[in-house]
Amino acid sequence: MPVETSTNYRPRIVDRELTERLAATGAVVVEGPKACGKTATARRVAASEVLLDVDENARAAIGVDPALVLAGATPRLIDEWQLEPAIWNHVRRTVDDRGAAGQFVLTGSAVPADDATRHTGAGRITRLRMRPMSLHECGVSTGAVSLAALLAGEPARSADPGMTVPQLAQEIAVGGWPGFRDLSRVRAQRGVRDYLEEIRRVDVARVGGTRRDPARVGALIRSLARNVATHAGRATLARDAGGADGPLSHEATSAYIDALARLMIVEDQPAWAPHLRSSYVLRSAPKRHFVDPSLAVAALRATPDRLLRDLRLLGFLFESLVVRDLRVYAQASDADVLQYRDSNGHEVDAIVQAHDGRWAAFEVKLGAGQVEDAVLSLQRFIRQIDTEQCGQPAALGVIVATGFGYMRDDGIQVVPIGALGP
């Protein structure tokens, strides 16, 4: 995969957060899937570095004298630290001994297995999540409608950014991978397929600790792609992935999904649990998403033209794209992206909840003709929420593919994805 350098680096929304966290804590762990830009972002603040994925001498030194690897100008970047998990305790101890902020930046593309001997980093080490680039970071969205402003109660207002559905189909297929953004669409899509193939053949087995069947891993990945932006349970995925040979075993399905989660390739969207006025029961099942919708497209070996012929699939992938971008923007506002579903079958695609209690609800619709249905859905939803307990929403909105950004007379916002930003 092409690598970002200092000359082609695209500014990221987490740049400021990384700088702020380094000023307040001894070490920052930047976590995210391979190729999302972690190393390039960390290098912007690092004064020295060690790259454990390519430096065999450094990996050997950790087993002999870890201080040799930790020595260097600070902040010191330790790239792909999870390849040598023992370094964690040495970083923690060094941060304690030095008693200063901004000592280390650790980057990792997989979450190590829990290790009872690895001491907590609480108070010394903070974690920062990175994802593939949002449309705003890619330079595709104008950012005229700020999610932070919506959470502050400000109305949406933007000119038509000129986004088209065919353009969106291309963005979904290529994804937000920094190294692919300057390639042709065909080469970028081939790169994403190769990336997913490496995950299937090598990486899942590496983080799982035991041999995994690449064919079955691939079948499960395709099942996740077919069920993107749905509440499909593990039993459903197992049946779908097994096909005519019968379902995958519960153990295999769980192991593969857990490995993909540790690689940060899949990122489920948790359920929101508000207080209700009605007697309906909240459903806690998460929604299925890849960290970037291009992975689902690659798993299905689809193209933008095929997506345009299958608008139902494109609608699910568009929702997944919106969730990806909302996650990037919400993190900058110290907020999470959740979803709502109750026993009456009522759903809301995205709930953005800030840690100070403010929240906003969004429906996601590919077609402009679907806005009225989305508005009615949001109005029914808000009547069910006990706002005396949860507070009034900062915003109710419909995120759409095209058109203008504005507040309707009924107070519901219409936000084109090509204008949404942090």
N, C-alpha and C positions, 0 to 999 in steps of 0.2 A: 504494500500500500504506500502511495506517495506520502512523504513526511512534510509537515509544516516546518518552516524555518523562520528566523527573525525577519526575513525580507518579505515573506508572504503570509505572515501571521494575521489572522482576523481577530479583532478584539472580541472578548467573550464577556458575558454578563457576570460570570463568576470572578473576573479579574479583580474587581474591587473587593469582593467578599474575601478572596484569598489574602489580599493585602491587609485587610482589617483584622482577619483572624491571626495572621502572623504577628501583628502588633500586640496581640492580647494573650497569646499562648505560646508555649515552647515549641510545639510541632503541629503541623497540619497534614492530615492524610487526605489526599485528593483521590477519590475513588470514581471509577466509571468504566464502561466497556472499552476494550481495545480500540484504538484509532479514533477516539472521540476528541483527542487534543490535549490530554492531561499533561504530557511531557512538555509540549510547546508552551502551555500556559504556565507550568511550574518554572520553566526556564526564564520566564520574564521577571521573576523575582529572585531566582537563585544566584548565589555568588560562586558556587562550586557544585560539582555533581559527581555521582557515581551511578552507572547504568548496569544494574545487576543482570539484566537479560542478555547482555553481550559481554560483560566483563567477568570472565571465569576466575581471574585472579582475585577480584574483589569478593566473589562468592566464597572462594576457598579461604580468604583471610578472615571472614566472619567466624569460621569455625576455630580459628587459631587465636586471633587478636582483633576483636571487633572495633577496638579503638582506632585501628588503622583506617577503617572504612569511614568512621564517623568524623575523623579529623579533616578539616578544610574550612575555607571561608564560609561564613554563614549569611543567609540561610543556605544550608547544604541540601541539595536534591538527592534523594535516594530513590531511584526509579525502579519500578516493579519490585517493591520491597517484599511482596508476598512470596517471591521465589525463595527467600530465606527468612521465614517467619521468626527465627531466633533473634533477628535484629531488633524486633519490637521492644523487648525488655531492655536492651542496651540503649536504645534511643530514649526510652522513658528515664532510665537511670542517669544518662548524660544530661537530659533536660533538668532533672532534679539537682545534679551537681553544679551545673552552670548557673541556674537560677535566673535565667534571662529569657525573654520572649524571642520568637523568630529564629530558632536554632535550625530546624529541619523542615523540609517538605518531602513527604513520602507519597509516591504515586503508586496505585495498584489497579490492575484490571481484573482481579478476582479476589473474592473475600476468602481468606484462609479458613480452614475448618476450625471450629472452636477448640481451644487448647487450654486445659485447666491450669497449665503452668505459665501461661502468658498473663502477666499482671495487667490489670486494668490501666488504661491511660487517662482515666478521668482526672480533670484538672491540669493535665500536662499536654494531652494530645486531643485535638478536635478533628472531626471528619467533615469533609466538604464533597458533595456529590457533583459530578460532571456528567453531562449527557451530550449526545450529538447536537449540533447547532440548531437553534430555532430559525424560523424564517427571517426574523429580524436580524439575527447574527449573520445570516447568509446574505444580507442585503436585499432580500426579496420583499419583506414587510417594511412599511414606512415607520411603524411604531407610533403612529399618530394617536392611537387609542391605548393608553397606558393601563395595564392591569392594576398597578398600584393606585392610579387615580380612580379607577372604578371602585376599588376597595375603600377609597376615601369618600365615596359618594358622588364623585363628579360625573357628569353626563358624557356619553360617547359622542364624538364629533370628528368626522374625517371625510375628506373627499374620497371619491372612488379611486382606490389605488391602482386600478386597471388589471387586477388579477383575473385570469380566465380559468375555467374548469380544465381545459387541456393543459394549461401551465401548471395547475395544481397537480394533475396526474403525473407530470414529469417530476415535480418536486417530491411527491410521495415515492416515486420509483427510485430516485437518486439518493434521497435522504440528506441528512445534515452532517455527513462525514467530511471533516475538513480536507483530507487528502484527495477527495474525489471531486470537489466542487469545481475545479478548473479543467476537468476532463469532459469529453463529449458524453452525451447521455448514454450511448451504447457502451463506451468504455467504463463509465461509472457504474452502470448496472452490472457489467461483468465483474467489476471489482467487488461489489457487494455480494454477488453470488460466490466468488472465491473466498471472501471473508467468512461467509456462512458455512462453506464447505470445510474450512479449517476448524471452525467451531465444532462441526459434526464429527470430523475424523479424529481430531487431536485434543482440543481443549476440554471437552466434556469429560473424557477419560482422565485427563490430567488433574482436574479439580475433584473428580469423583473418587480418586484413589484406587479404583479397581477398573478392570476392563469393561468397556461399554460397547455395545453393538452399534457401529455407526449407522447401519441401515435402519435400526429401530429408532435411534436418535433422530435421524432424518425424517422418519415417518411422524414422530411426535412433533417436530418442528413444523412440518407441513400442516398437521392438525391444528396447532396453535395459530398458524397463519389463516386457516379456513375459519377459525373461531375468534379472530381478532375483534376486540371491542365488544365481546359478549361475556356472559357469566358462565361459560362452559365449565363444568366441574371436572375433576380428574377422571372420574369414571367415564364421562362423555368423551374426553380426549383419548382415553385408553381404547375405547371401542372404535373411535374414528381412526386412530393410528394403526390399530391392529388389522383392520380390513377383513378380508375373507379368511384370514388365518386365525381369527378370534382376537379378542382384546389383549392389549399388553397387560402384563401383571400389574397389580397395584404397586408392588415394590419397584418395578422397573420404571413405571410412569412417575412415581414420586421422586425416584433417584435422578431421572433425567431433568425433570422440571426444577428440582432443587439445584442441580449443577448449572443449568442455564441461568437461574437466579443468582447464583454465586458469581457467575461470569458477567452478571449485570446485562445480559442479553434480553431477558424478559423482565418486565416491571409491572406487576399487577397494580390495579387501581383500587385501593381499599374502599370499604363502604363507610358512609357518613352515618352517625348515630344521633340524630336530633331528638328532642322531645316532640311527641305528636299530640295533636288534639283528638285524632281519630283513634279507633280501636284496631287499626291495621298493625300488623307486625312487621318490623324492619327485617330485611334480608341482609345477611352479613357477607354473602359471597362476593369476592372481588371480581373486577372485570379484567379480562386478559389483554395484555398489550406487550408488544416488543418495545424495546427502548427507542427504536426508530421504525416507522412503518415500512421503510425500504427493505427491512429484513423479511417482513411478511411477503412483500412483492417478490423478493428473490426466492423465497421458499416455494412460492407458487409458480415461479418462472414466468411471471406476467410481464407485460410491457404497458407503457402508457396507453397505447391504442387499445389493448385488450381491456384495460380498466375502463376506458370510455365506452366500451361496448357492454360492460357489466356494471351499471351504475349502483346496484345494490352493494356489491363488493367495494366499489369506490367510496360509497357513503361510509362504510365501516372504517376503511383506511383513512378517510378524511377525519373522522372522529379521533382516530388514533394519532394522527398528525397534530390535531388541536390539543389533545392531552399532552403530547410531548412538549409543545410550545408552552402550554400553561404551566407545566412543571418547571420549566426553565425560568419563566417569569415569576411564578409564585415563590420560588426559592429566594429570589431577590427581595421579596416582601415578607420573608419569614412565614410562609404559608404553605399548606399542603393541598394537593389536588385529590379529591375524593369523588364518590358517586353515590347516588341514592336509588334504592329500590325497596318497595314494600310488598306486603302480601296481596295487595289488590292489583299488582302488576304495574304500578305506577313507577316510572323511572325518571331520573334527571341525569344527564350525561356527565356533568362536572360540577362539583361543589368545591370552591376555593375557600379554605378556612385559614385565616391568619391566627397566629398563636395568641394574639390579644383578644380573640373572640369574634372579630369581624368576619363576615362570610358573604359570599356571592354565589348564585346558582346560574348555570348556563346550559342551554340546549345547543346541540350542534347539528346543523342542517346544511347539506350540500346544495340543495335547490332553493332558490328565492321563493318559489311557490309554497314551500313548507313552513315559512315563517309564522303564518297565522296558526297552524296546528301547534307549533312550538310555544307560541304565546299562550294559547289555551292550556297547554300542559303545565306551563310554569304557574299560571294562575290557579289551577287546581291544586298544584303542589303546595303553594304558599298557604292555601286555606287549611292544609293539613298540619302545618308546622306550628307548634306552640311558640310563638315569637316572644311571649313573656319570659320564657325560659331561655330560648336561643338568641333572642335579639332580632330586630328587624334586619333583613338582608341589606347589605350595602348596595347591591345591584342584582337585578334579574336580567338576563340577557340571552340573546340568540346569536351564536357565532356562525357566520355564513361564509360561503366561498367567494362571493363577488358582491359588488355594490358599495353603497355609502355606509358610513357609520353615523348613527343618530339615536336620539331617545324618542320613542313613540309617545303619543299623548297619554297612554296608560302607564307610562313610567318604565316600560321595558326597553332595554337597550338592544340595538341591532349592531353587531360588530363584525366587519369583514376581516377574515384572517390575514389579509394582506395589509391591514392597518394595525393589527394587534402587536403590542410590545410590552416591555417591562414597566 
